[in-house]
Amino acid sequence: MTYSTDFTSIRDQVSPEEWQARLDLAACYRLVDSYGMTDLIYNHITARIPGSPDHLLINLYGLLYREITASSLVKIDVEGDIIWKPDTDYGINKSGYVIHGAIHRARPEVQCVLHTHTRAGMAVAAMKCGLLPLSQTSIRFVGHIGYHDYEGPAVDLDERERIVQDLGPHDALIMRNHGLLTCGATIQQAFNTMYQLELSCRSQVDAMAARTELSVPGENVLAHTAHLYQPGTRRPYGVLEWPAMLRRLEAEQKTSGYPPYWN
């Protein structure tokens, strides 16, 4: 069995557009790890390949997020068929294209889909109240988040339509009793939305654990604030933040012991 993680660079074998998508997606995996949003080898982040609307990039099933590189990402179609992968016995996880493929197929404007099983995310996903508008960060999602009821492990193709329907036009979805999902017009935007959603869940769990009366702003303030925080109202999320995130990864790489994400 071949389970080496020493992958040869394919930079010269793909288009510049695909290579840039690979770089950004690999960096996104590393950032999810850096900010404590991983679950061993599980979960997925997918990205559409520019110029190939039906082709996606996804992680090999078996690698830690901190091991993922641009050249280790697998190219699949929206039905989950492998177009290309490195010479390895690692494959892909079916759930990756059941959930992600459905959204990419239904929402052509979505370039990236990100799914996590974090402690705080799963906690809020188990609450009947869902995400509460307890902070400026969480108010961003008022009226702009969907909820999907748990149907078991996401391996049933019939669940695709219901996931897409429950997500609707939003860029964030709480999968009840399961975890969190975000998507976006760019990889950078999808990551930023997940970071903010995760932070909202962590702060909600902390506030509720304090067992004190919670303060919620009025409906007019909630609606106005949520509107101001939408990507179309201000600059798109990720434009300003992403270079700083890459600098963080470059600094961490010096002592990580893992291959650089840009390999």
N, C-alpha and C positions, 0 to 999 in steps of 0.2 A: 504494500500500500504506500502511496506517495502522499505524505502530509507535510512536506517541506514548505516553509513560508519564505524561501529565498527566490522571489519571483524576478524573472528577467524583464527589464524595461521594454515596453512596446511603443514607446513614444514615436519611433520612426515608422510604425506599422499602421497608425491611425491618423485621421485628419487632425489638423490643429484644433478644430472645434471640439472634436471628441476628446482630445487630450486635455483641453481646458476643463471640460465637464468632468473628466476623471479626476483631475487635480482638485477641483472644488468639492466633489463628492467625497473623495478620500479625506480631505481636510475636515469636512462636516462630520464624518465618522469619528475622527480624532477629537474634535471639539465636544461631541456628545460624551465621549469618554472623559475628557478633561473636566467637564462640568458635572460629573457624577450621575449620568442618565443612562448607564448601560445595564444590561441584564445578562451577565456571562457572555455567551456567544449568540444570544438570541436577538430578535428584532431586526428591523431592516430600515434602510434609507435608500430610496430609489431616485434616479434622475433620468430625465429624457435626454437622448442624444440629439444635439442640434442638427437639423437637416435630415434626421431619421425619426419622424414622429412616432413610429410604432416600435422603436427600439429603446430599451431602457438599460441602465446600469444598476447592478445590485451586488451585494457582498457574497462572498463564498461562505457557506454555512459550516462553521467550525473555527473561524478566525475571531480572535478578540478584536474589538474596534480599534485598539491601539496598534494592531498588526496590519491593518488594511492599508494598502497602497494603491496608487493610481493604476498600476499594471495588474493588480490582483482582482480588480472588479470584473464581474461577469456581464457579458452583453446578452440580453434576452429580448424576446418580443412580448407584447402585452398579454399573450396567452401563457407565458412562462416557458416557452421553448428556448433552449440555449442556442444562441447564435455563435458565441465564442466564449471560451474560458481558458484560464491557464492550464498547463499540463500538470494536473493534480487530481487526486481522487476526491477532493472536496467538491460538493455540489452546491445546490441552492435549496432553500427551505420553501416548500409549497405555499405556506402562508404569505410569503413575500409577494407573490404575484396574485394571489386571491384578493388580498386587500389592496395592494398598491396598483396592480394592473387594472383593477376595476375603476379606480379613481383616474388614473392616467387616460384610460380609454374614454371615460365619460366627460372629462374636463381637459380638453386639449390645451387650455391656457396654463395648466399646472405643469411645471417643470420638475418639481421635487415633492416627494411624499416621505414623511418621517413618522415612525411609530416607536413608542417606548413603553416599557413596563417599569416605571419608577415607583419607589415606595410611596411618595406623596401622591403621584398620579393615580395609582391603584386605590389609594385611600379615598380620594375624592370621587373616583369612579364608582366606589361602593356606597356613596352617600346619596340618599334620595333627593337631597336639596341640590345636588350638583355643585357647580362652581358658583360661589357667592361673590358679590361685588364688594369685597371688604377692603380693597386697596386700589390705588390708581392703576397698578399693574393688571389686576383682575378686571377692573372696569372696562379695560380695552376690549374684553370679550362679550360684554353685555349686548345681546341681540346679534352676536356674530360668532356663535358656536353651536354645533349640533350635538345630539346624543344618540347613541346606537345601543340598543339593548343586547345583552349577551346571548349568543346562540351556540356557545361551545367554541372549541378551537377553530380558528378561521381556515378551514380546509374545504368547505362546501361552496361550490361555485354559485349555487343559488343565492347565497348570502350577499353576493356582489351588489345586486340591485338595491338591496335594503341599505347597505353601507353608503352607497352613492346618494340614495334618497335622503338618508338621515344627515349626511354631510351638507347636502344642498349647495348653496353658493358660497358657503363659509370656507375659511382656511384652517379651522380647528374643529376637532371632534373628540368628545369624551366617549370612549367605548366602555360602557358600564360593566363593572366587575372584571375589567380587563386592563385598560391603560389609556394612553393619550395618542392622538394622531394630529399632525399638522401638515399642511401643504402650502405651496406658494409658486409664484411666477418665476422665482429663482431659487437656487439652493440656499443662498444667503437669507432670503426672506423666510423660507420654511424653517431654517434653523432658529432665526430670531423669534419667530412665533412660538416655536417649541420652548425655547429658553424662557420666554415670558409666561407661557402657560404653566410650565413646571414651577417657576417661581411663585406664581399665583397659588398653585396647589400646596406648595410647602408653607406659604404664609397662612393659608386657610387652616391647614392642619395644626399649625402652631397656635393660631388665635383661638381655635375651638378647644384646644387642649388646655388653655388657660382658664376655662370655665368661668368666664366673666361675660357680662352683657356686651354684645357686639354692636358696633355702629355701622349703619348703612346709609349712604347719601340718598337724597330724594331722587325721584324718577327723572325729573328734568335735568338734574346734574348728571345722572348716569347716562342718559341718552346723548347729551351734549359732549360729555367726555369721551364716550365710546366712539362717537363720530370723529372727533379730532384725532383719535389714535389709529384710524384706518389708513392703510398704505396709500390709498388714492387721495387722501386729504392732505398728507404731508409727503415728505420724501419717502421713497420705497425703503422698507426695512432692509438692512444689510449693506446698503451702499457705503455708509460711513463706518459701520462697525466691522465689516469683514477684514479690511487690511490690519486692524488692530488684533483681530482674532488670529490671523496668519502669523503675525509677529509673536504672539503667545506660543503658537505651535513651534515656531523656529527656535525660540528660547528653550522650550521644554525638550526639544529634540536632542540638545547637547548632552543631556544626561539620561535619556529615556532607555537606551539599550535596544530599542526597536528600530526597524528600518524606517527611513524618512517617508512621509506620506507621498512625497513627490516622486518616488521611485516608480 
